[in-house]
Every structure is written in structure tokens, then in C-alpha cells.
Amino acid sequence: MAYTYSTGPALQVVHNNISLATGQASTAYAYVDIPGTATTITLKGNNSVLYLQTYVNGWGNGGNGVNIAFKINGVVHANSSSSNGDQWCRAINGGTANRSWGIGRIYLCKPGLSIGNTVTVGLMLGTWSTAGVHAGWSSYQTYFHTTIIELSQS
């Protein structure tokens, strides 16, 4: 199957199916790493574009907003830790009931690296004013995925 982006063809497609048995609890007004989600690729092109896609599900205890961010080579992308409610409006915002949630994210990034360099992409969980939200849940097996597509600039 061929993938094409306006800058060129796909150089590689990496898909990581994640099975999270322990869950990851949130910290209020901050993003925390979700364990087991880091995927490392070795670039096949110079100055490539990375298309990142993920779907994460979890359970909320409080309903004050939850979001997912990508962590690329140690830097948080697509969101930031703050008390600004705009950062947390992706799911379960505005209620107090316990509820499940699912978040899909797509992000394009251009790391500006050459062939042979590695890029590590992980996921982070963030919440607004509550620490009772989980990616996955400690007593249930949770599955989600991350897909990385490296696109050529030529």
C-alpha cells in the first residue's frame, strides 16, 4: 500500500500496538509520560516530515478535562502543561461523573535531522485540575496504538 503526502512518498511506516496493564494516573495541570508508549525509529531520509497518529483510551475520575500530547526526542509537542483550560478540552471536560474516554491525535512534525538519526516518539497524559484520570486502568487490560509515517521531502 502506498502512502503519499504533498512533500513526497512514505519512506517507512511504524505501527506500535500498546498493551497497558497497569494504567497511568494523571497529575493536575501537567503532562506525564504514559509507560510503554515510546517508539524509536531510525530516519531513512534527510529532513523528513513525520506524520504521527495515536488513539488512547482511559477512564476519568472527576471530569475536568483530559488530553494527550506527543513527546518527541524528549520535547512535548501538541500541548503544554499549564492551568489554561484550552489545553485540556479534548475529553471529559465540564462534568463530575466518572466516565470513559477516547482521544485520537494527529500531528505533523519536521525534526530537521539527517539519515541515520533516531527519533523517539512517546505519549503523555495531561489533565486540568484533577489527578484522577487514567490512560488505561489498573485492573483492566487496555489497548491503544501509535503510528509513525516518515515522509520524504523530495
C-alpha positions in Angstrom: 0.0 0.0 0.0 1.4 3.4 -1.0 1.1 6.5 1.2 1.6 9.9 -0.3 2.0 13.3 1.3 2.3 16.6 -0.6 6.0 16.6 0.0 6.7 13.0 -1.2 6.2 9.3 -0.7 6.4 7.4 2.6 9.9 6.2 3.5 8.7 4.0 6.4 5.6 3.2 8.4 5.9 2.1 12.0 2.9 0.9 14.0 3.1 0.3 17.7 0.3 -1.7 19.3 0.4 -0.8 23.0 -1.0 -3.0 25.8 -1.1 -1.1 29.1 -1.9 -3.4 32.0 -1.2 -1.0 34.9 -2.7 2.3 33.8 -1.1 5.7 34.2 -2.6 8.2 36.6 -2.6 11.9 35.8 -1.2 14.9 37.7 -3.2 18.1 37.9 -2.2 20.8 35.3 0.7 18.7 34.0 1.5 16.1 31.4 3.0 12.7 32.5 4.6 10.0 30.4 2.5 7.0 29.6 4.8 4.0 30.1 5.4 1.6 27.3 4.4 4.0 24.5 7.9 5.1 23.4 8.7 4.1 19.8 12.1 4.8 18.3 12.8 4.9 14.6 15.9 5.5 12.5 15.3 8.0 9.8 15.7 6.9 6.2 15.6 10.4 4.6 17.1 13.8 5.1 14.9 16.5 6.7 11.9 14.2 6.7 8.4 15.0 7.8 6.9 12.7 10.5 3.1 12.1 10.5 2.1 10.9 13.9 -1.2 9.3 14.8 -2.5 7.8 18.0 -5.6 6.6 19.7 -5.6 6.4 23.5 -8.5 5.4 25.8 -8.9 5.6 29.5 -11.1 6.4 32.4 -11.8 9.7 34.2 -12.4 10.4 37.8 -13.6 13.9 38.0 -14.3 15.1 34.5 -12.3 18.3 34.5 -10.6 17.8 31.1 -8.0 15.4 29.7 -5.7 15.5 26.7 -2.9 13.6 25.0 0.4 15.0 23.8 3.3 13.6 21.8 6.7 13.6 23.3 9.3 13.7 20.5 13.0 13.3 21.5 12.2 14.5 25.0 10.2 17.6 24.0 6.4 17.9 24.5 4.5 18.7 21.2 0.9 19.4 20.5 0.2 20.7 24.1 1.9 22.1 27.2 1.4 21.9 30.9 -0.5 24.9 32.3 -3.6 25.9 34.1 -5.1 27.2 30.8 -8.3 25.3 30.3 -7.8 25.4 26.5 -5.1 22.8 26.9 -7.4 20.2 28.4 -10.6 20.4 26.4 -10.2 17.2 24.4 -12.3 14.9 26.5 -14.4 14.7 29.7 -14.4 18.4 30.3 -17.2 20.0 32.3 -18.6 17.2 34.3 -18.0 15.5 37.6 -19.1 11.9 36.8 -16.7 9.1 36.3 -16.5 8.2 32.7 -14.5 6.5 30.0 -12.9 8.5 27.2 -11.1 8.0 23.9 -8.8 10.5 22.2 -7.4 10.4 18.7 -4.5 12.8 17.8 -2.7 13.5 14.5 0.4 15.7 14.4 3.0 16.6 11.7 6.5 17.3 12.8 9.7 18.1 11.0 12.6 17.2 13.3 15.2 18.6 10.8 17.5 15.5 11.1 19.5 13.6 8.5 19.5 9.9 7.5 20.6 7.6 10.3 19.5 9.8 13.2 16.9 8.3 15.6 13.7 9.8 16.7 11.8 8.6 19.8 8.0 9.3 20.0 6.1 8.7 23.2 2.7 9.7 24.6 1.8 11.8 27.5 -1.4 12.2 29.5 -2.5 15.6 30.8 -5.4 16.8 32.9 -6.8 20.0 34.1 -7.3 20.5 37.9 -7.7 16.8 38.7 -5.3 13.9 39.3 -7.9 11.1 39.0 -7.7 10.4 35.3 -6.1 7.3 33.8 -4.8 6.2 30.5 -5.9 2.6 30.8 -6.9 1.4 34.2 -5.0 -0.6 36.8 -7.4 -3.5 36.9 -8.2 -3.8 33.2 -6.1 -4.6 30.1 -6.1 -1.5 27.8 -5.0 -1.4 24.2 -4.2 1.6 22.0 -1.8 2.4 19.2 0.7 4.9 17.7 1.6 5.1 14.0 4.6 7.0 12.7 4.9 7.6 9.0 8.2 9.1 7.7 7.6 11.2 4.6 10.2 12.3 2.1 10.6 16.0 1.3 11.7 15.2 -2.3 
